């Protein structure tokens, strides 16, 4: 019997100031792709930055791990907002 784990819905806001970190960011997001509900990227050319928002449904520790990995990338800032929606995952 497989164990079910509680998942939370969250949104990550990511600011990319160093375009050279984009490839590493995309590789990390690809690893967590099964938890991503949706993704939107907006280039803000006037400020030479990119703004990315990620909607997730994942276990709390998975969301924290993803945020931590993204936050270690050079020139990238990340903040996460959690909903109160908690469900039993698969």
Steps between C-alpha positions, in 0.01 A plus 500: 500500500641841404507778752316821414661828584324827565554764235459877507421748230759777478623775270867583452607841382843499336702803387785427260761776498786288359401355163795258526311311773197436281621162373558373854159633609325322214683175578384514864142579399507208256597265786191613696273503194253245636406745779463807279141597420597796284780738420511854366810695404501871426807676363530854633738632237508857632649373828698212342336240726259209461207430730383141533204368697450131570180341634566175686316217671761305695601377845622778730856365510514480120392862463759607758774299328414653162500852643832437673667373185372793295609747767859375482530598133701812427291804413166335579256588780203284600208533741223248560141559609306202634127447484307335781386231256651172619399173337608136508734448206557193290 
